[in-house]
Amino acid sequence: MRKPLVYAHSLDGAPESAWHELRDHLEATGELAARFSEAFGAGDWGRILGLWHDLGKYHPQFQAYLRGESPSGGDHSIVGALLAESRRDEAGGAWIPLALAIAGHHAGLARPGEGAGRPTPLRSRLRALRSRLDETPVPENLKQHPLPAVPERFRSVGSTRLERQAFKRRLALWTRFVFSALVDADRLDTERFYDGPRRLDFDPLATLRRRLDDYVDDLAAGAAQTPLNALRRRILDACRQAAVEAPGLFSLSVPTGGGKTLAAMSFALRHAEKHGLQRIIVAIPFTSIIEQTVDVYRRALGPEQVIEHHSALDPDPESEDDRMRVQRNKLASENWDAPLVVTTNVQLFESLYANKPGRCRKLHNVARSVILLDEPQSLPPAQLLPILAALRHLVMDFGCTVLFSTATQPAFNRSQSLPKGFDGVREIAPDPAALARALKRYEVRWPAAGDEPVSWPELAGRLSRHQQVLAIVHRRRDARELAQAVGEDDGVYHLSASMCAAHRRQVLSEVGRRLADGGPCRLIATQVVEAGVDVDFPFVYRALGGLDSLVQAGGRANREGRLEVAERLIVFRAPTRPPPGTPQRGLEVMEQLLEKYDGTVDVHQPEVVSKYFELLYSIQTLDRDAILAHEAGLDFPAVARAFRLIDDAWSAPLVVRWGDGARRLERLRQQGPSRDRLRALQPFTVNVNRHLLPRLEQDGVIEHVAEVVHALSPGYERLYSERYGLILDPDGPIHADPLAFMV
């Protein structure tokens, strides 16, 4: 008599003959997970994870649940984990990653060991449900499936405490990668059953490389024979030549104007093609940089070849082409299954330390990639050690190449201030010091040693002498007060994070037109203008701060090199200090350097930049949240909670009714929350101090829309100024000004 079929998934309204057979699902998931894991030498691990992940669905309770005969299917993910535990004598320590990945493929990776004398969630589940394995009629051939071999690098845990901790940190990241392969394989096979196979066609890397070569060569052929273009050609040639070198760690130290964006991509594509790597992942610190970088790549490689994965991507665009691109992005960004992904540092590094399935799903596709880190000096010092550890493991264990691309190369090499830094980072640029001299666009006028801080009215007077000028200050309130002191004449603009992103884009567009037309343009801004904003002023005033911030500000002065090199970056002592943390530490280090170099610091020279970062790292805690200790304890949930690249716990987003924000807010109110509707509001949010929310809500200034977002209430639109953005007046209904605490 034939046994009744066992199913993994049902279809509403369809006969059982159309349901997803469990054996088919296990085998297909195993095949996919094996293929994904093969990229880092763990194909047999992926296969057994796929075969065992849903063994609990053989339990009669789950089959009854599918047929509507039971209110619950029980814990179907625990049975495979119990099977791994039951074979622990045979598997040795290998059973732990197996059990973690299988038990967590819906809920996330748990902590495996004992904690504070009590069982962890994984151990508790295993103990509480131990009988579930015996109750489940798992086919014998699946029960006895050969266990995977332990990778060579994990066969020795080391003899010292430090070696054992390093071993466990490598094991933790490797566990996330095999977990990722299982999660993606499971979801893809399930999606294939319900929706059919997804079809996202991309050109292979070799085709993209040839297309980029043709594009760059055409640009060069049409360019004038100038010393600048000759330098750009040297940099490009150096990148092409370096691509044949063995995978590992590289740096590209090229100042603004050197053609770094396309040269770095030329290296990445050639290197990937030469060494059989799978994709290029470009990680960028600020979403404001992504748009212009993606535009460059799309012009060179084709509009459909670049996948963006970041929070600023508008899911509600106007054109049909953009809507199709958003849908394509949405699918590919779930697992980064594309040859070229442009993302943020937050997405990349928080995924590497995540424990939830959705965030980890993409990780297996990071293996055997070229990771291009743009502006790596922006990586926060408080998380620097776990970031460097993750990059080291990606190179050692997952076949990755990492390229640090910036004009301001941080000191990531091993040193007294960074004993856990890298060895053997290979510089690609030909003579970075000479490039810095040749590509210099400006000199710096430094404040004299005894200079007092400049008042806002005094600084406003200086700015008014310029037809076109940019001034950058420390805080939002500083920008508002300085802009008020400059006045509201035609051509005076304000830019800060008190304005929503859509509003800032509009202001920058108008500023760009003013600059191009030669009309009066005085822009007063916070550091938001330094985050990859493409503007070109003849003069820039910058409040004294960290060297990296000063260099970013200088990059907005004579950006196109059309003017003579002169004192175009004027540094002044502000009447306020930078926000706490790294900005204040950066100011302290710059004060030290000014004293060391007799009041004049050559910010263009690589050795000075390295000295700055060495000093900065020496006075900072480089693993503030003890991530490496949690990682060595395989405490996946604690690591995921603690590792945050941006410390935004103090703030909360507030939706403002500027521009299209009101319409999108109303759609959320009427249709309810969805991922796309919430993301569509992001360009219309301003971060406010979280502690003010209860009072704001009590006074009716804000409302809670659809129980998911806070928004400025109707009737309070006046609190959002067309000139300054959100102003919460201390003399109005709110008696504390959050702008005093925010950047």
C-alpha positions as CSV (number, residue, x, y, z in Angstrom):
1,M,0.0,0.0,0.0
2,R,1.4,3.4,-1.0
3,K,2.2,5.8,1.8
4,P,0.3,9.1,1.8
5,L,2.2,12.0,0.4
6,V,3.8,14.4,2.8
7,Y,3.8,18.2,2.0
8,A,5.9,21.2,2.7
9,H,3.4,23.9,1.6
10,S,-0.3,24.0,0.7
11,L,-2.2,26.0,-1.9
12,D,-5.5,27.6,-0.9
13,G,-8.3,26.3,-2.9
14,A,-6.2,23.8,-4.8
15,P,-6.3,19.9,-4.5
16,E,-3.5,18.2,-2.6
17,S,-2.1,17.0,-5.8
18,A,-1.1,20.6,-6.5
19,W,0.6,21.0,-3.2
20,H,4.4,21.2,-2.6
21,E,5.7,17.8,-1.7
22,L,8.1,17.9,1.2
23,R,10.7,15.6,-0.3
24,D,10.9,17.8,-3.4
25,H,11.3,20.9,-1.2
26,L,14.0,19.3,0.9
27,E,16.0,18.1,-2.1
28,A,15.6,21.3,-4.1
29,T,16.6,23.4,-1.0
30,G,19.6,21.1,-0.4
31,E,20.8,21.5,-4.0
32,L,20.5,25.3,-3.9
33,A,22.1,25.6,-0.5
34,A,25.0,23.3,-1.6
35,R,25.5,25.5,-4.7
36,F,25.5,28.7,-2.6
37,S,27.8,27.3,0.0
38,E,30.3,25.9,-2.6
39,A,31.5,29.5,-3.0
40,F,33.3,29.2,0.4
41,G,34.0,25.5,0.3
42,A,31.0,24.3,2.3
43,G,28.8,22.6,-0.3
44,D,28.2,19.5,1.8
45,W,27.1,21.7,4.7
46,G,24.6,23.5,2.5
47,R,23.2,20.2,1.2
48,I,22.6,18.7,4.7
49,L,21.1,21.9,6.0
50,G,18.7,21.9,3.1
51,L,17.7,18.3,3.5
52,W,17.2,18.6,7.3
53,H,15.8,22.1,7.7
54,D,12.1,21.1,7.4
55,L,12.2,17.6,8.8
56,G,9.6,18.6,11.4
57,K,7.1,18.9,8.6
58,Y,7.0,15.0,8.5
59,H,5.3,15.2,11.9
60,P,1.6,14.3,11.7
61,Q,0.7,17.5,13.5
62,F,2.1,19.6,10.8
63,Q,0.4,17.7,8.0
64,A,-2.9,18.1,9.9
65,Y,-2.2,21.8,10.1
66,L,-1.8,22.0,6.4
67,R,-5.1,20.3,5.9
68,G,-6.8,22.6,8.4
69,E,-7.3,19.9,11.0
70,S,-5.0,21.4,13.6
71,P,-4.6,25.0,14.8
72,S,-0.8,24.7,14.9
73,G,1.9,22.9,13.0
74,G,4.2,22.7,16.0
75,D,7.9,23.7,16.0
76,H,8.9,22.2,12.6
77,S,12.4,23.7,12.6
78,I,13.5,22.0,15.8
79,V,13.5,18.4,14.5
80,G,16.5,18.8,12.2
81,A,18.4,20.5,15.0
82,L,17.5,17.6,17.4
83,L,18.8,15.2,14.7
84,A,22.1,17.1,14.5
85,E,22.4,17.0,18.3
86,S,21.6,13.3,18.4
87,R,24.6,12.7,16.2
88,R,26.9,14.9,18.2
89,D,29.3,12.0,19.0
90,E,29.8,11.4,15.3
91,A,29.8,15.1,14.3
92,G,31.9,16.6,17.1
93,G,31.5,20.3,17.3
94,A,30.0,20.4,13.8
95,W,26.6,19.7,15.2
96,I,26.4,23.2,16.7
97,P,26.4,25.2,13.5
98,L,24.0,22.7,12.0
99,A,21.6,23.0,14.9
100,L,21.8,26.8,15.0
101,A,21.1,27.2,11.3
102,I,18.2,24.7,11.2
103,A,16.6,25.8,14.4
104,G,17.0,29.5,13.4
105,H,15.9,29.5,9.8
106,H,12.7,31.3,10.7
107,A,13.5,32.9,14.1
108,G,17.2,33.7,13.7
109,L,20.5,32.4,15.1
110,A,20.4,31.9,18.9
111,R,23.2,31.6,21.4
112,P,24.2,27.9,21.6
113,G,26.0,27.7,25.0
114,E,24.9,28.0,28.6
115,G,24.5,31.5,30.0
116,A,24.5,32.5,33.7
117,G,23.8,29.0,34.8
118,R,20.7,28.8,32.7
119,P,20.0,27.2,29.4
120,T,20.0,29.5,26.4
121,P,17.0,29.7,24.1
122,L,18.4,27.0,21.8
123,R,19.2,24.6,24.6
124,S,15.8,25.2,26.1
125,R,14.1,24.4,22.9
126,L,16.2,21.3,22.4
127,R,15.4,20.1,25.9
128,A,11.7,21.0,25.9
129,L,11.0,19.3,22.5
130,R,13.4,16.4,22.7
131,S,10.5,13.9,22.2
132,R,9.6,15.6,18.9
133,L,12.4,13.8,17.0
134,D,11.1,10.3,18.1
135,E,7.5,11.4,17.2
136,T,8.4,12.4,13.7
137,P,8.6,9.7,11.0
138,V,11.7,11.0,9.3
139,P,12.8,8.7,6.4
140,E,15.8,6.6,7.4
141,N,17.9,7.7,4.5
142,L,17.6,11.4,5.6
143,K,18.3,10.5,9.2
144,Q,21.5,8.7,8.2
145,H,22.6,11.2,5.6
146,P,26.4,11.6,5.8
147,L,27.6,14.4,8.0
148,P,29.7,17.2,6.4
149,A,33.4,17.3,7.0
150,V,34.7,20.0,9.3
151,P,36.6,22.6,7.2
152,E,40.4,22.3,7.7
153,R,40.6,25.8,9.2
154,F,38.3,24.8,12.0
155,R,40.0,21.6,13.1
156,S,42.3,23.3,15.5
157,V,40.9,25.8,18.1
158,G,44.3,27.0,19.2
159,S,46.3,26.6,22.4
160,T,46.0,30.1,23.9
161,R,42.9,32.1,25.0
162,L,43.4,34.7,22.3
163,E,43.7,31.9,19.6
164,R,40.6,30.3,20.9
165,Q,38.7,33.6,20.8
166,A,39.9,34.3,17.3
167,F,38.8,30.8,16.3
168,K,35.3,31.3,17.6
169,R,35.0,34.7,15.9
170,R,35.9,33.0,12.5
171,L,33.4,30.2,13.3
172,A,30.6,32.8,14.1
173,L,30.9,34.5,10.7
174,W,31.2,31.1,8.9
175,T,28.0,30.0,10.7
176,R,26.2,33.1,9.5
177,F,27.3,32.3,5.9
178,V,26.0,28.7,5.9
179,F,22.9,30.0,7.6
180,S,22.5,32.5,4.8
181,A,22.8,29.8,2.2
182,L,20.0,27.8,3.8
183,V,17.7,30.8,4.3
184,D,18.1,31.9,0.7
185,A,17.7,28.4,-0.7
186,D,14.6,27.8,1.4
187,R,13.0,31.1,0.4
188,L,13.8,30.7,-3.3
189,D,12.4,27.2,-3.6
190,T,9.3,28.3,-1.7
191,E,8.9,31.4,-3.9
192,R,9.4,29.2,-7.0
193,F,6.5,26.9,-5.9
194,Y,4.1,29.8,-5.3
195,D,5.2,32.3,-7.9
196,G,7.4,30.5,-10.4
197,P,11.1,31.0,-10.8
198,R,12.3,34.6,-10.6
199,R,14.0,35.8,-13.7
200,L,16.5,38.7,-13.3
201,D,18.9,38.7,-16.3
202,F,22.2,40.5,-15.9
203,D,25.2,40.6,-18.2
204,P,28.2,38.6,-17.0
205,L,31.1,40.4,-15.4
206,A,33.3,39.9,-18.5
207,T,30.7,41.8,-20.6
208,L,30.5,44.6,-18.0
209,R,34.3,44.8,-18.0
210,R,34.5,45.2,-21.8
211,R,31.7,47.8,-21.7
212,L,33.5,49.8,-19.1
213,D,36.8,49.7,-21.0
214,D,35.0,51.0,-24.1
215,Y,33.3,53.7,-22.2
216,V,36.4,54.9,-20.4
217,D,38.5,54.7,-23.6
218,D,35.9,56.7,-25.5
219,L,36.0,59.4,-22.7
220,A,39.8,59.5,-22.9
221,A,39.8,59.8,-26.7
222,G,37.4,62.7,-26.6
223,A,39.2,64.6,-23.8
224,A,41.8,67.3,-24.2
225,Q,45.4,66.5,-23.9
226,T,46.0,68.2,-20.5
227,P,48.3,67.3,-17.6
228,L,45.1,66.5,-15.5
229,N,43.8,64.0,-18.1
230,A,47.3,62.4,-18.4
231,L,47.3,61.9,-14.6
232,R,43.8,60.3,-14.8
233,R,45.1,58.0,-17.5
234,R,48.1,57.0,-15.3
235,I,45.7,56.2,-12.4
236,L,43.4,54.1,-14.7
237,D,46.4,52.2,-16.1
238,A,47.7,51.5,-12.6
239,C,44.2,50.0,-11.7
240,R,44.1,47.9,-14.7
241,Q,47.6,46.5,-14.1
242,A,47.0,45.8,-10.4
243,A,43.9,43.7,-11.2
244,V,46.0,40.7,-12.0
245,E,47.5,40.6,-8.5
246,A,46.3,37.9,-6.1
247,P,43.1,38.6,-4.1
248,G,43.5,40.4,-0.8
249,L,43.6,43.9,0.5
250,F,44.2,46.9,-1.7
251,S,44.0,50.7,-1.3
252,L,43.5,53.4,-4.0
253,S,44.6,56.8,-2.6
254,V,43.5,59.3,-5.2
255,P,42.5,63.0,-4.5
256,T,39.3,64.5,-5.8
257,G,39.4,64.9,-9.6
258,G,41.6,61.9,-10.3
259,G,38.8,59.8,-11.8
260,K,38.7,57.5,-8.9
261,T,35.1,56.2,-9.4
262,L,35.7,54.6,-12.8
263,A,39.3,53.6,-12.1
264,A,38.3,51.7,-9.0
265,M,35.5,49.9,-10.9
266,S,37.9,49.1,-13.7
267,F,40.2,47.4,-11.1
268,A,37.2,45.6,-9.6
269,L,35.8,44.2,-12.8
270,R,39.1,43.1,-14.2
271,H,40.2,41.6,-10.9
272,A,36.9,39.6,-10.6
273,E,37.2,38.4,-14.2
274,K,40.8,37.4,-13.7
275,H,40.2,35.4,-10.5
276,G,36.7,34.0,-11.1
277,L,35.0,36.1,-8.4
278,Q,31.3,36.4,-8.4
279,R,30.3,40.1,-8.1
280,I,31.3,43.6,-7.2
281,I,29.8,45.1,-4.0
282,V,30.3,48.9,-3.6
283,A,29.7,50.0,0.0
284,I,29.3,53.8,0.5
285,P,29.0,55.6,3.8
286,F,26.2,58.1,2.9
287,T,23.1,57.6,0.8
288,S,23.7,61.1,-0.6
289,I,26.8,59.7,-2.4
290,I,25.0,56.7,-3.8
291,E,22.8,58.5,-6.3
292,Q,25.7,60.2,-8.1
293,T,27.9,57.1,-8.0
294,V,25.1,54.9,-9.4
295,D,24.5,57.5,-12.2
296,V,28.2,57.1,-13.2
297,Y,28.0,53.3,-13.2
298,R,24.7,53.3,-15.1
299,R,26.0,55.5,-17.8
300,A,29.1,53.3,-18.2
301,L,27.5,49.8,-17.8
302,G,23.8,50.2,-18.7
303,P,20.8,51.2,-16.6
304,E,19.7,47.7,-15.8
305,Q,23.1,46.4,-14.6
306,V,23.3,48.2,-11.2
307,I,21.4,47.1,-8.2
308,E,20.9,49.6,-5.4
309,H,20.2,48.5,-1.8
310,H,19.8,51.3,0.6
311,S,17.0,53.1,2.6
312,A,16.9,56.3,0.4
313,L,15.7,54.4,-2.7
314,D,12.3,55.9,-3.4
315,P,9.7,53.0,-3.8
316,D,7.2,55.4,-5.3
317,P,8.9,57.0,-8.4
318,E,7.0,58.8,-11.1
319,S,8.1,57.2,-14.3
320,E,7.3,53.7,-15.5
321,D,11.0,53.0,-16.2
322,D,11.9,53.9,-12.6
323,R,9.0,51.8,-11.2
324,M,10.3,48.8,-13.1
325,R,13.8,49.4,-11.9
326,V,12.5,49.7,-8.3
327,Q,10.8,46.3,-8.6
328,R,14.0,44.8,-10.0
329,N,16.0,46.3,-7.2
330,K,13.6,44.9,-4.6
331,L,14.0,41.4,-5.9
332,A,17.8,41.5,-6.2
333,S,18.4,43.3,-3.0
334,E,16.8,40.5,-1.0
335,N,19.9,38.3,-1.7
336,W,22.3,40.4,-3.7
337,D,22.1,38.0,-6.6
338,A,23.5,40.5,-9.2
339,P,26.9,41.2,-10.6
340,L,27.1,44.7,-9.3
341,V,25.5,45.9,-6.0
342,V,25.7,49.4,-4.7
343,T,24.8,49.6,-1.0
344,T,25.7,51.4,2.2
345,N,28.2,50.5,4.9
346,V,25.2,50.0,7.2
347,Q,23.7,47.3,5.0
348,L,27.0,45.5,4.5
349,F,28.4,45.5,8.0
350,E,25.2,45.2,10.0
351,S,24.4,42.2,7.9
352,L,27.8,40.6,8.6
353,Y,26.9,40.8,12.3
354,A,23.2,40.1,12.1
355,N,21.3,37.1,13.3
356,K,17.9,37.4,11.6
357,P,17.1,35.5,8.4
358,G,16.1,38.5,6.4
359,R,19.3,40.4,7.1
360,C,21.5,37.4,6.8
361,R,20.0,36.0,3.6
362,K,22.3,37.9,1.3
363,L,25.6,37.0,3.0
364,H,26.5,33.9,1.0
365,N,26.6,36.1,-2.0
366,V,29.3,38.3,-0.4
367,A,31.7,35.3,-0.7
368,R,34.1,35.5,-3.6
369,S,33.3,39.2,-4.2
370,V,35.3,42.4,-4.7
371,I,34.2,44.7,-2.0
372,L,34.9,48.3,-2.9
373,L,34.7,50.5,0.2
374,D,34.3,54.1,-0.8
375,E,35.5,56.8,1.6
376,P,36.5,54.2,4.3
377,Q,37.7,57.0,6.6
378,S,34.0,57.5,7.4
379,L,33.8,54.1,9.2
380,P,33.1,54.9,12.9
381,P,36.0,54.4,15.2
382,A,33.7,53.0,17.9
383,Q,33.1,49.9,15.7
384,L,36.4,49.9,13.9
385,L,37.9,46.6,15.4
386,P,34.8,44.5,14.6
387,I,34.7,46.0,11.1
388,L,38.4,45.2,10.4
389,A,37.9,41.7,11.9
390,A,35.0,41.1,9.5
391,L,37.0,42.3,6.5
392,R,40.0,40.1,7.5
393,H,37.7,37.0,7.7
394,L,36.1,37.8,4.4
395,V,39.5,37.8,2.8
396,M,40.8,34.7,4.7
397,D,37.8,32.5,4.7
398,F,35.5,33.7,1.9
399,G,37.8,34.5,-1.0
400,C,37.0,38.2,-1.1
401,T,39.1,41.1,-2.2
402,V,38.7,44.5,-0.4
403,L,39.6,47.8,-2.0
404,F,39.8,51.0,0.2
405,S,39.1,53.9,-2.2
406,T,39.5,57.5,-0.9
407,A,41.4,60.7,-1.1
408,T,41.8,60.5,2.7
409,Q,43.2,57.1,3.4
410,P,42.7,56.1,7.1
411,A,45.5,54.3,9.0
412,F,44.2,50.7,8.9
413,N,47.6,49.2,8.8
414,R,49.0,47.6,12.0
415,S,50.5,50.2,14.3
416,Q,51.0,51.0,17.9
417,S,47.6,52.7,18.0
418,L,46.0,49.9,16.0
419,P,47.7,46.6,16.9
420,K,44.8,44.7,15.3
421,G,45.3,46.5,12.0
422,F,46.1,45.0,8.6
423,D,49.4,43.7,7.2
424,G,50.1,43.8,3.5
425,V,47.5,46.3,2.1
426,R,48.7,47.0,-1.4
427,E,48.5,50.5,-2.7
428,I,47.4,50.8,-6.4
429,A,47.9,54.5,-7.0
430,P,51.2,55.6,-8.5
431,D,52.9,57.7,-5.8
432,P,50.0,59.0,-3.8
433,A,52.0,61.9,-2.4
434,A,52.9,63.2,-5.9
435,L,49.2,62.8,-6.9
436,A,48.2,64.9,-3.9
437,R,50.5,67.7,-5.0
438,A,49.5,67.5,-8.7
439,L,45.7,67.4,-8.0
440,K,45.7,70.0,-5.3
441,R,42.8,72.4,-5.8
442,Y,43.1,74.7,-2.8
443,E,45.3,75.9,0.0
444,V,44.1,76.2,3.6
445,R,44.0,79.4,5.6
446,W,44.3,78.3,9.3
447,P,43.2,80.4,12.3
448,A,46.1,81.9,14.2
449,A,47.0,80.2,17.5
450,G,45.6,83.0,19.6
451,D,42.4,83.6,17.6
452,E,39.2,83.8,19.6
453,P,36.1,82.1,18.3
454,V,34.3,84.0,15.6
455,S,30.7,85.2,16.4
456,W,28.0,84.4,14.0
457,P,27.4,88.1,13.1
458,E,31.1,88.6,12.5
459,L,31.3,85.5,10.3
460,A,28.2,86.7,8.4
461,G,29.9,89.9,7.6
462,R,32.9,88.0,6.1
463,L,30.6,85.8,4.1
464,S,28.7,88.7,2.7
465,R,31.9,89.9,0.9
466,H,31.8,86.9,-1.3
467,Q,29.5,86.5,-4.4
468,Q,29.6,82.7,-4.0
469,V,30.6,81.0,-0.8
470,L,29.9,77.9,1.3
471,A,30.1,77.9,5.2
472,I,30.0,74.7,7.1
473,V,29.3,74.7,10.9
474,H,29.0,72.0,13.6
475,R,25.3,71.8,14.5
476,R,21.8,72.4,13.1
477,R,21.2,75.3,15.4
478,D,24.5,76.9,14.4
479,A,23.5,76.8,10.7
480,R,20.1,78.4,11.4
481,E,21.6,81.2,13.5
482,L,24.4,81.9,11.0
483,A,21.9,81.9,8.1
484,Q,19.7,84.3,10.1
485,A,22.7,86.6,10.7
486,V,23.6,86.5,6.9
487,G,20.1,87.6,6.2
488,E,17.4,86.6,3.8
489,D,18.7,88.3,0.7
490,D,18.3,86.6,-2.7
491,G,20.8,83.8,-3.0
492,V,21.2,82.9,0.7
493,Y,20.5,79.3,1.4
494,H,20.4,77.0,4.4
495,L,21.0,73.3,4.4
496,S,20.9,71.0,7.5
497,A,19.3,67.8,8.8
498,S,16.5,69.9,10.1
499,M,15.2,69.6,6.6
500,C,13.9,66.4,5.1
501,A,16.0,64.8,2.4
502,A,13.6,65.7,-0.4
503,H,13.7,69.4,0.7
504,R,17.6,69.3,0.8
505,R,17.7,67.9,-2.7
506,Q,15.5,70.8,-3.9
507,V,17.8,73.3,-2.2
508,L,20.9,71.7,-3.7
509,S,19.3,71.7,-7.1
510,E,18.7,75.4,-6.9
511,V,22.2,76.0,-5.5
512,G,23.6,74.1,-8.4
513,R,21.8,76.3,-10.9
514,R,22.9,79.5,-9.1
515,L,26.6,78.3,-9.2
516,A,26.3,77.5,-12.9
517,D,24.8,80.8,-13.7
518,G,27.3,82.8,-11.7
519,G,24.6,84.5,-9.6
520,P,24.9,85.3,-5.9
521,C,24.9,82.1,-3.8
522,R,25.8,81.9,-0.1
523,L,25.1,78.4,1.4
524,I,25.1,77.9,5.1
525,A,25.2,74.2,6.0
526,T,26.1,71.5,8.5
527,Q,28.2,68.5,7.7
528,V,25.3,67.1,5.5
529,V,26.9,69.1,2.6
530,E,30.2,67.1,3.0
531,A,28.6,63.8,2.5
532,G,29.3,63.4,-1.2
533,V,27.3,66.5,-2.3
534,D,28.6,67.6,-5.7
535,V,28.8,71.4,-5.4
536,D,31.7,73.7,-6.5
537,F,32.3,77.0,-4.7
538,P,35.2,79.4,-5.1
539,F,35.5,79.7,-1.3
540,V,34.6,77.4,1.6
541,Y,34.6,78.4,5.3
542,R,34.7,75.5,7.7
543,A,34.5,75.4,11.5
544,L,37.7,73.8,12.8
545,G,37.1,70.1,13.3
546,G,38.5,66.7,12.3
547,L,40.9,66.5,9.4
548,D,38.7,64.2,7.4
549,S,35.8,66.7,7.7
550,L,38.1,69.6,6.7
551,V,39.3,67.6,3.6
552,Q,35.6,66.8,2.7
553,A,34.8,70.5,3.0
554,G,37.8,71.4,0.9
555,G,36.5,69.0,-1.8
556,R,33.7,71.6,-2.3
557,A,36.2,74.4,-3.1
558,N,37.4,74.7,-6.7
559,R,36.2,71.2,-7.2
560,E,36.5,71.3,-11.0
561,G,40.0,73.0,-10.8
562,R,38.9,76.0,-13.0
563,L,40.4,78.5,-10.6
564,E,43.9,79.1,-9.5
565,V,45.1,77.2,-6.4
566,A,44.8,79.7,-3.5
567,E,43.5,79.9,0.1
568,R,40.1,78.7,-0.8
569,L,39.4,76.7,2.4
570,I,39.2,79.2,5.3
571,V,39.1,77.4,8.7
572,F,37.7,79.3,11.6
573,R,37.1,78.7,15.3
574,A,33.4,78.4,15.9
575,P,31.6,79.7,19.1
576,T,30.3,76.2,19.6
577,R,32.0,72.8,19.8
578,P,31.2,69.7,17.6
579,P,28.8,67.1,18.9
580,P,30.2,64.6,21.4
581,G,32.1,61.5,20.3
582,T,34.3,61.3,17.2
583,P,33.6,64.9,16.0
584,Q,34.9,66.3,19.3
585,R,37.8,63.9,19.4
586,G,38.7,64.9,15.8
587,L,38.8,68.6,16.9
588,E,41.1,67.6,19.8
589,V,43.5,65.8,17.4
590,M,43.5,68.7,14.9
591,E,44.5,71.1,17.8
592,Q,47.4,68.7,18.5
593,L,48.5,68.7,14.9
594,L,48.3,72.4,14.5
595,E,50.5,72.8,17.6
596,K,52.9,70.1,16.2
597,Y,53.2,71.7,12.8
598,D,53.4,75.3,14.0
599,G,49.9,76.3,13.0
600,T,49.8,74.9,9.4
601,V,48.8,71.4,8.5
602,D,49.3,70.1,5.0
603,V,46.0,68.2,4.7
604,H,46.9,67.0,1.2
605,Q,49.8,64.8,2.2
606,P,49.2,61.1,3.0
607,E,51.7,60.9,5.9
608,V,49.8,63.8,7.6
609,V,46.5,62.0,7.1
610,S,47.9,58.8,8.5
611,K,49.3,60.7,11.5
612,Y,45.8,62.2,12.2
613,F,44.1,58.8,12.1
614,E,46.8,57.2,14.3
615,L,46.2,59.9,16.9
616,L,42.4,59.6,16.6
617,Y,42.5,55.9,17.1
618,S,44.8,56.2,20.0
619,I,42.3,58.2,22.1
620,Q,39.2,56.3,21.1
621,T,37.6,53.0,22.2
622,L,37.6,51.0,19.0
623,D,35.2,48.3,20.1
624,R,32.9,50.4,22.3
625,D,30.1,47.7,22.6
626,A,32.4,44.7,23.1
627,I,31.3,43.2,19.8
628,L,34.4,41.0,19.6
629,A,33.9,39.5,23.0
630,H,30.2,38.7,22.3
631,E,31.3,37.2,18.9
632,A,33.8,35.0,20.6
633,G,31.0,33.8,22.9
634,L,28.9,32.9,19.8
635,D,26.2,35.2,21.3
636,F,24.5,36.0,18.0
637,P,21.5,37.9,19.4
638,A,23.7,40.1,21.6
639,V,26.0,40.9,18.7
640,A,23.1,41.8,16.4
641,R,21.6,44.1,19.1
642,A,24.9,45.8,19.9
643,F,26.4,46.3,16.5
644,R,25.1,49.6,15.1
645,L,27.1,51.6,12.6
646,I,25.1,54.7,13.3
647,D,24.2,55.5,16.9
648,D,20.7,56.7,16.4
649,A,19.2,55.5,19.6
650,W,18.7,59.1,20.7
651,S,16.5,60.0,17.7
652,A,13.2,59.1,16.1
653,P,12.0,59.9,12.6
654,L,9.2,62.5,12.3
655,V,7.3,62.7,9.0
656,V,6.7,66.3,7.8
657,R,4.1,67.5,5.4
658,W,6.5,69.1,3.0
659,G,6.1,68.5,-0.8
660,D,4.7,65.0,-1.5
661,G,5.0,64.0,2.1
662,A,1.3,65.0,2.9
663,R,0.0,62.8,0.0
664,R,2.1,59.8,1.0
665,L,1.1,60.2,4.6
666,E,-2.5,60.2,3.7
667,R,-2.1,57.0,1.6
668,L,-0.5,55.3,4.6
669,R,-3.5,56.4,6.8
670,Q,-6.0,55.1,4.3
671,Q,-4.3,51.9,3.1
672,G,-2.4,50.9,6.2
673,P,1.3,50.1,6.6
674,S,3.4,48.2,4.1
675,R,7.1,48.1,3.6
676,D,6.8,50.2,0.4
677,R,4.5,52.8,1.9
678,L,6.8,53.2,4.9
679,R,9.9,53.5,2.7
680,A,8.1,56.1,0.6
681,L,7.9,58.4,3.6
682,Q,11.7,58.3,4.3
683,P,12.5,61.3,2.0
684,F,10.0,63.3,4.1
685,T,11.3,62.6,7.6
686,V,13.4,64.6,10.1
687,N,15.1,63.0,13.1
688,V,14.1,64.5,16.4
689,N,15.1,63.8,20.0
690,R,13.3,60.7,21.0
691,H,12.7,62.0,24.6
692,L,10.6,64.9,23.2
693,L,8.0,62.6,21.5
694,P,5.7,62.1,24.5
695,R,5.5,65.9,25.1
696,L,5.0,66.6,21.4
697,E,2.2,64.1,21.2
698,Q,0.6,65.4,24.5
699,D,0.6,69.0,23.1
700,G,-0.9,67.8,19.8
701,V,2.1,68.9,17.8
702,I,2.5,65.4,16.4
703,E,0.2,62.5,15.7
704,H,0.6,58.7,15.5
705,V,-0.4,57.6,12.0
706,A,-1.5,54.0,11.4
707,E,0.1,53.2,14.7
708,V,3.5,53.0,13.0
709,V,4.9,56.5,12.3
710,H,4.9,59.9,14.0
711,A,4.0,62.9,11.8
712,L,3.6,66.6,12.3
713,S,-0.1,67.2,13.0
714,P,-2.3,69.1,10.5
715,G,-2.4,72.7,11.6
716,Y,1.3,72.6,12.8
717,E,2.8,72.9,9.3
718,R,4.1,76.3,10.3
719,L,6.7,74.5,12.4
720,Y,8.3,73.3,9.2
721,S,9.9,76.3,7.6
722,E,10.6,76.5,3.8
723,R,13.9,78.1,4.7
724,Y,15.1,76.2,7.8
725,G,13.1,73.0,8.0
726,L,11.8,71.8,11.3
727,I,11.9,74.4,14.0
728,L,10.5,73.5,17.4
729,D,10.4,76.8,19.1
730,P,11.4,76.8,22.8
731,D,9.0,79.6,23.4
732,G,6.1,77.6,21.9
733,P,4.4,74.5,23.1
734,I,7.7,72.7,23.4
735,H,10.0,74.0,26.1
736,A,13.2,72.2,24.9
737,D,14.9,72.7,21.6
738,P,16.1,69.4,20.2
739,L,18.1,71.3,17.6
740,A,20.6,72.0,20.3
741,F,21.4,68.3,20.6
742,M,21.5,67.3,16.9
743,V,23.8,67.5,14.0
